[in-house]
Amino acid sequence: MAARILHRLRHALASEGGREERAHGGSEAEDFPESSELEDDTEGLSTRLSGTLSFTSHEEEEEEDEENEEEDGAGEELGEPPQATGAAAGAEDGEWSPAVERPGSSLLTRQLQELWRKSRGNLAPQRLLFEVTSASVVSERSSKYVLYTIYLIRSGRFDKAPAAITRRYSDFERLNRRLRCRFGCDMAGIAFPRKRLRRNFTAETIAKRSRAFEQFLSHLHSIAEIRRSPEFLEFFFLQDLRAAQRLTCTGMYREALATWANAYRLQDRLGVCSSGRFLLTLAGLAVCHQELDELGEAHGCCEQALQLLETQGSHPLLGPFLQAHVHLAWKVGKDKRRSEARLQDLQEAGPPLQQQPTLKECLIKEPLE
């Protein structure tokens, strides 16, 4: 393109020189060749022509636009941000050149922006799904039953570790009975699979009940009052809390840690991460991590618990968590000054440090009815 411009300027300068010679009656020709003038003015020429060039012919404009569209198309496909146009570049040099806007690319940008705004507004809310992943027939000395494994899955998200429970038909039946006693009107339209006298262990019956239990839990979770009720919540994680507490008391910390972790995930899926049960779960995780010499993980559990207790002036677990956090922060080399200050304020307003139970003692003594 620059070669074409130089070529045109040569012709324009030559024609102007011819006219001047004819007007003055044959004045002397210039002492230096035309190429020298162009070479001397190359820097100024490039400065004046920076930005959008608007003095080419129509055919050359079409060729230039086709080349630019091909280059711009490759950049848009890679997701590159739009660059400064020729008008902005010309303004930097002190001269304003009218920018040639490409309607196609601008329209595409506006369409993408509008599509993104609509997609953000129409995002489906996150749902909790209940999926029976397996069912096994368990035979004991005096009984035989089917044990169902249910996964709690958040739609639209990938969970590295599953939150799972194992329940039998009698557990579902107990939940159904308790909820109907408290939420009679809400439970009127919720179906529950009937108990069968025969053929309880056939593959067809187990498959039908598996689907029925999935629909039963999904229907319960869709009703806000039932979803927040202790009867519904404890159906999922109370058994794990009891088992984890029992394992911790007997010193089986590795097994207890896995059970505490599953109870943590269950409460996280159900959205009850600020309850007293959740604080107890964090205490169990911290104790087990500390007993297994996993001090960094134990320190993280204490920090999360103290963040939840930030707005509470007094709580039975606040003092034990502060003591554990100060000790663990010293072990792992983290800042403990804030926890020390809170612990000092707590001691001035309450019993001395020697009379406060440790986190492990609170965990063992906590009744889980």
N, C-alpha and C positions, 0 to 999 in steps of 0.2 A: 504493500500500500504506500509506503514512504517513497518507493521508487517512482510510482505513478505521480505522486505530488511533486517531486523534484522535476520530473519530466514536464509537467504542466507549467510549473513556474519558469523553467527555462524558456518555453515557448512564449509565455506572457512577457517576460523581460525582454526577449528578443524583439517581439512586435512593438513594445513601447520604445525600445531604442531606435528601431527603424523609423517610427513616426517622428521622433525628436530630430533625427538627422534630416528628414525631409522638411521639417518646419524651420530649421536654422540654415538651410541651404548648404548642406554638406559639411557640417562640423566634423572635427576629428573624431575618429573612433576611439573607444576606450583603450587604454594602454595594457589592460590585463584581461586575460581570457575569461569567458563566462564561468568556467568551472571554478576558477579561483574565487569569484564572488560567492558562489554557492557554498564552497567549502568554508569561507570565512563566516558565513551567516548560518552555518548548520546548527550551532548551539541555540541561537535566538529562534530559529525556525522551529526546532523541536520544542522550545518553551511555549511559543505561540500556538502550536498545534496540539498541545497536550489536552487531553479530554476527549470529548466526542467530536469526531470530524463530520462536518455537515455540508461540505462543499464538493462531494463526489457526485458522479452521475447516478442515475437511477439504476442502471444495470450493475454498476460497481457496488451500490448500496445493498442490492439484493444479494450479491456474492458475499459481501462482508457480513451481512446478517446471517446468512446460512452458515458461515464458518463459526460465527459467535454462538449461534444457537446450538451447534454441535458441541462446542466446548462447554457451554453452560449446561446443556443436558447431562453431560458426564458429571459435572460438579453437583447438580441437584440429585442425581441418583446416589451419590456417595454421602448425601446428607450434609454438604458443606454449607455454612451460613452465607447469605448474600453479601457480596463484596461491594465496596463503594463504586458508584457509577461515575461516568465521565464528567458529569456536572460537578460533582464534589471534587474530583481531581483538578478540574480547571479552576475552581474557586480557590484552591490552595495557591495557585500561581498568580492570583490577582485578577484573572479574567474569567468571566462566566460564559460558558458555552452551553447551549440548550441540550439537555440530555435526551437521548433517544430511548424511550421506554419500550420494553418488549411486552406487548399485551399478553402474550401466551404465558410467559414465565410469571408475570405478576398475578394473572388469574389463577395459575396453579398454586402459587403461594397462598393466596387468599382462600382457595378451596381447601387446602390442607389445614390451614389454621381454623377454618370454620368446622371442618370435620373433627379436628382434635377437641374443640370446645364442646361439640355435641356429644362426642364419645365420653368425655369426662362427666358430663351431666347425666348421661344415661347408664353409668356404671351400675351393675346389679349389686345390691348389698350382699355382704359376705354371709353365707349360710353355714350352719353346722349340719353335717350329714352323719347319719348313723348307719353303719354297714356291718352286717353279720358276715364275717369272713370265714368262719368255720364252726362246725358243730360236731361234738363227739359224744358217744354214748359211754357213760361211766357206770360201772358195776361195782357196788360195794357189798358188804356182807348182807345187809338187810334191805338194800334199796338199789334201784337202777333209775338213772335219769339222764337227760341230755344237757350237756354243758355248751352254751353258746358263747362265742367270742365276738365281741362288738367293738369296732374301731370308731372313734370320733374323729371326723375328717372335716377340716375347714375348706369349703369350696373356693377355688381360685388360688390356693396357696399350697406350697410343698412343705410338708413337715418332715424333718429329718428323722425324728423318733416318733413312733406312733403312741397315741393315747388309747389304751385298750382296757376292756373289762371282760370278765367271764361271769355269766349269770345263767341260772337255770330257770325253768318255767315258774317254780314257786316264788322266786325273787320278783319276777315280773308281776305275778299275781298279787303279791303283797303290796307292791307299789301301786297297782291299779286300785286295790281296795282302800288304801290310805288316801289316795287322791280323790276317790269318789266320796269318801266321807267328808272331806274338807271342801272340795270344789264340785259339788253335785251338778250345778247348772252347766259349768264349763265342760264337765266330763260326759254330759248327756250324749253328745254326738260323736264320741270317740269310741271306736270299736276295739275289742280285746278278744284274742282267740280263745275259744272255749276249751275246757279240759275234756280230754277224750278218755273213755274207759278202755278202749282197745286201740291197737295199731299206733301207739305213741312213738314207736322207734323205727317206723318205716322211713325210707328216704323221702317219700312224697310228703308225709306229715311234717318231717323236720324242715323240708324246704318251704312249705307253706307257712309254718310258724316263724321261720327266719324272716320272710318277707313281712309277715304281720307284725313282728316285733320292731322291725325298721320303721314301718309306717306308724306304729303306736308311739315310739319315742319322738319321731319327727313331728307328729301332731301335738304331743305334749309340749315340745320345745317351742312351737309356734305361738303358744298362749303365754303372754308375759307373766301373769300372776303365777301360773304353774311353773314356768321356767325359773322363777326366782325363789320358789318355795323350798324349805329345807328338806321336805320329803323327796322332791325330785332330785335335788343336788346330792344329797347323801346317798341316794341309790347308786351313784357313780363312784364316789371316792371314799365313803366312810369305811368300807371294808378294807381298802388299801391303807388308810390311816391306822386302823386298828392293827392290821398285820405288821405294818412298819414299826409301830410303837412296841409291839411284842418282840419283834426281832431286835430292836435296839436295846431293850431291857435285858435280853439274853446275851448281848455282846456279839451278835451276828451282823456286824456293821456292813459288810459287803452286800449281803442279801437285803438288809434294811434299806441301804442306799438306793437300790434299784426300785424298791417299792415306794419309797418317798418320792423318787423322781417321776414315777408314773402318776402318783397322786398330784404332783405339781402340774404335769401336763394336762391331766383331766380338768383341774380347776382353771387352768389357763384357757382351755378350749371352751369351757362353760362360762367364762367371763366373770369369775369370782375371785379375782386376785387381790382383793383388799379386805377379805374376811378374816375372822380369827382362826379359822381352819387353815387358811393359806399361810398365816404367820407361824402356826404350829408346824406346817410342812417345811417352811424355810428353816425353822429351828432344827427339825430332824435332819435336813440336808447338811446344815452346818456342823452338827454334832458328828454325823457319820464321816463327813469329809475330814474333820479334824482328827478323829480316831484313826482314820486310814492315812494320816500324814499328808493329806491333800489340802495344804493350808491356803493356797491361793483360791481354790474353789470355796472353802469355808468362809474366807474373808468376803468373797463376792456375795454369798448368801446373807451374811450379816449386813452388808451395805444395802442390799435390796430391802431387807426388813426394816432398817432404820429409815430409809426413804419413805416407806409406808407409814411409819410411826412418827414422821416429822410433825404432823399437825396435831398429834395427840399428846396432851400434857402428861397423862399417866396411863400406863398399861402394864399388866403383870409381866409381860415379856420385855418391856423397854429396858429395865435395868440389866437383866441377864444378857440381852443382845449388846448393850453398850460395853459391858465387861468383856464379852467375847471379842467384840470388834477391836477394842483397845489392845488386847493380848495378841490377836492375830495380826493386826497392823504392825505391831512391834516385831513380830516374827518375820513377816514378809517385807518389811521395810517401807511401809506406806504411812501416809500422814494420819496421825491419830489425835491431833490437837482438838478438833471439833468434838469428837466423841468423849474425850477427857473432860472438856468443858461441860458438856451435857450431863455427864455422869456426876460431876461435882455439884451441879445445880440440883440434880435428882437426890443426891445424898444429903444436901442441906435441907431439903424439904421432906425427906422421908427417913427410913431406918438406915443405920450404918451399913457400909459395904459388907461387913462380915456376916450380917444377918440376911442378906439377900441370897436367894438360891441361884445356883448356876443354871446355864441354859439346859444342860443335860438333866438336872434335877427337875426343872419345870416340865421338860418333855416327858419324863417317866411318870410324874404325878398327875399330868393332865388327864382328866376323865373323858373318855370318848364314848358317850352313850348313844 
